[in-house]
Amino acid sequence: MTIVVGYSPDAYGRAALDHAAAEATERRERLVVVNATAGQSLVDKGYAHDDDIASLTARLEADGLDHAVIHEVVADVADAVLAAATSEQARLIVVGVRRRTPVGKLLLGSVAQRVILEAACPVLAVKPPS
């Protein structure tokens, strides 16, 4: 089976990656890391730089995990995570969640929220330690 994780190069993405990698290691499953942007790659803080992806890949290789990294510009980030889960027949999706203000909820969509609501498999929502 496969675990898909939505990754961003911040505390929330690292928490999701840590949980997903631990789960994949424990269950000896494939890990698919999705880091995508909806076209604003130069200003999107959630889109990892190539050196961050190289470091992430080196970590997963050192841990001996069967893995793949999807790092691309897409039309919709939530759709990219959901598509990876579908194509990989994922058993689980892991996403990092952050608190949003009521105005933030109104004006900005949430990738994690869409993944949680639309995924065909279970979704584990994690947050960094306080």
N, C-alpha and C positions, 0 to 999 in steps of 0.2 A: 504494500500500500504506500501511499504518498501523503506527505504533509506539505501544504502550501502556506507560505508566510508572506504577508504584505510588509515590505521593509522600507524604512526611511532612515537616513543617517542622523538620527536624533535619539533621545532617550526612549521615546515610545517605540521606535523601530527596533532599537537594540533590545528592548525588553521582549518584544514579539519574537525576534530572532533567537534570543537566549532560550525562551520557552519552547519554541519550535525545534531548535537543535537538540535540546535535552530530551524532548519527546521522541524525536527521530532516532536519537542514539539509543534510548531505552528500548524502543520497539523495533530497532533495526529496520527503519523505513527510509525511503527516499525523501529528501527535502528539496523543495522547489522554492527559491527566493524570488519574489516579484518586486522589482523596483522600477516604477514607471512614472512618466509625467505626461500630462495632456498638452504637450507642446511648448510649455513655458520653461524649458530645461535650463535656460540661463538665469531665471529668477525663481525657480521652484526649489525651495529649500529641502523638499522631500526627495528630490532626485539626486542620487549619489554621484559623486565624481568618480572617474575611472580608478583613481588610486584607492578610494574607499571600497569599490567593488573588488579590486585586486586583493586587498587586505581581507575582506570578507571571504573570498574564495580560498585564500591561503589558510584561513582559520578552519573552514569546513573540510579542506583536504587534510589538514593536520589532525583533525578530529576523526578522520576516516569515514566521513559521511558520504554516502551516495547522494549527489546533489546536482542541481542545475540552477543557473541564475538567469533570470529574464530581466534585462536592463534595456528599456526601449521607450521611445516616444509613441504614445497611443492616443486615441480619441478620448478615452475615458479610463481612468485608473481603476475604479471599482470593476468595470467590465473586464479589464486585463486580469485582475486577481481571480474573478469568477471564471473567466475562460481558461486560465491555467488550471484551476481546480477541476473543471469539467474535462479538459483534455488529459489530465493526469489521473483522473478518477480518484481524486483526493478523498482520504478518510477524514481529514480535518484541515481547517483553515485557521491560522493564527493571525490576529491583527492587534496592533497597539491602539489604545484609546486614550483620548485626552478630554479634559473637561472643556466644554464650549459654553460661551455666554448665550443667553436667549437670543440676542441679536445675531450672534455668530451662527446659531442654529437656523435662523430665518434666512440669512443672506448667503451662507455658504453650505453646500452639501457636504456630507460626511462620507468619505470612502468607507470607513469602518461600519457606519450605520447601514449603508447600502449592502455591503458584503454580508453583514449579520442577517439582514432581512431577506436577501435574495439567494443566499447559498443553498445548494441542494444537500450539503453535508453539514455536520456540526461545525460551529465557529467558536474558537476560544478567544475572548477579548481580554487582553492583559494590559497592565500599566506598570510603569517603572516603580521601584521601591520609593517610598516617600522619604 
